Amino acid sequence: MEDNTLKILQKAHDEFNSKNYERAEELYTQFIESSTKSRDCNAHDLAVAYNNRGQVKYLRVDFYEAMDDYTCAIQINSQFEVPLYNRGLIRYRLEHAFCRSIVFHRGVLFDIVMFFSPKAFSWKLKLTFGESWN
């Protein structure tokens, strides 16, 4: 692998660790594109770049794009546990996504819970009425 390509990866890591996520993502993308064109590509470095770029996407709540990057990292190195965990975490969060609001209106307590079902790609609403407070 070229020295320049490794410098890009190191700079991406530095930007990521400095929480300059937008710049880190650009550099990881540049490294990935350069590495996939090269025959002299270190599989571990490429998997780490995909994982870290996925982490940037996860942090901005771009879950599906993050899962794509984690999947690429896993395909490159199936023994790399970090993207397996990261992808599983997103799947868990999507399965258990919900919003809850408790509203007190005209002396009645309302408990409103909305669950997101990724399989049906829809929200389900559960409304519970509390006791009247007069």
N, C-alpha and C positions, 0 to 999 in steps of 0.2 A: 504494500500500500504506500502511496506517495506520502512524503513528509507533510505536504501542504494539506492533504486530506485529514491527516491525524491532528494537525493544528486546528482545523475547523472543528473537529470533534472536541478537542480540549477547550476551545473557546466557547463552544456550545455548553459544555459542562460548567465552565466558569460563569457564564451568563445565567444558567439555570440556578446555580448555587447562590448567585447574587439577586435572585428573584426578578431578573429581567426576562420574563417568560416569553414575551413577543419576539425579542431578539434571539433567544435560545431556540425557539421553534423554527425561525428562519434558518439558523445555522444547522440544526438537526436535519431539516429538510435538504439543505445544501449537501450535507454529508451523505445522507441516504441516497440522493440522486447521483452523486459522484461515485459512491461505493457500488451501486447497482450497475453502473456502466463499466466498472473495472473488474477484471478477472482476479486481481490480487486483492480480494476483499476479506477482511477478518470478520468471520460470522458473529463472534461474540460482540465486537464493537458495533456492528450493524444492529444486532438485537437490542443492545443497550440504547442505541440512538432511537430506535422505534419505541422502546419502552418509555424513554424520557420524553419524547415528543408526545406520546400518549398521555403522560402525566400532565404536561402543559395543557392539553385539551381537556383533561379531566378537571383541572383546577378552574377552567373557565366554563365548566358544566356542559361541555360538548361530549356527552357520554358515548354516543354512537361512533363518533370519529375516534375517540380515545380507544374504544374497543377494537376498532379496525387496526390501529397501530399495535395494540397489545397482541392481537392475533398474528400480525406479521412477525412480531418478535418471537412468539411461540413457534411459528412455522420455521423460523430460521434456527432457533435453538430450543428444542422441546424440553431441555433440562434446566432452563432458566426459570426459576420459580417466581420471580418478582412479577413478570407480566401475567402469569397464571393467577396469582393472587389479585392483582389489580383488576383484571377482567372479571374475576369472580365477585369482587367487591361492587363493581358497577352493576352486574346482574342482580346482586342482592338488593342494592339500593333501588333499582328500577322495579323490582318485584314488591318492594315494601314502601313505595312512595305514597305519601298521603299528606293532606292538608287538614288542619283542624282549627275550628273557630268556636268559641263559646260566646254566645250572645245573650244578653239580658234585655228583653223587650217587653214593655207593658206588663211587667210583673211575672213574666214567664222566662225560664231559663232554657235556651236552645243549645244543644250540643251538635254541631255540624261537622261531619267528617267526610272527606272526599278521598277515595282510594283510586290510585291509577293502576289499571290492569294492562301491562305491556302486551300480553297475549291477545287481548281484544282491542288493544290500543284505544282504550276509553276510560273515562272516569266513572266511578260508582259513588253515589251519594247515600249517606246514612244520616238521618235526622232523628234526634232523640229530644223529646220534650221533658223538661224537668218539672218540678212542682211549682205551682203558682205561689208567688210571694206577695201576699196582700197585707 
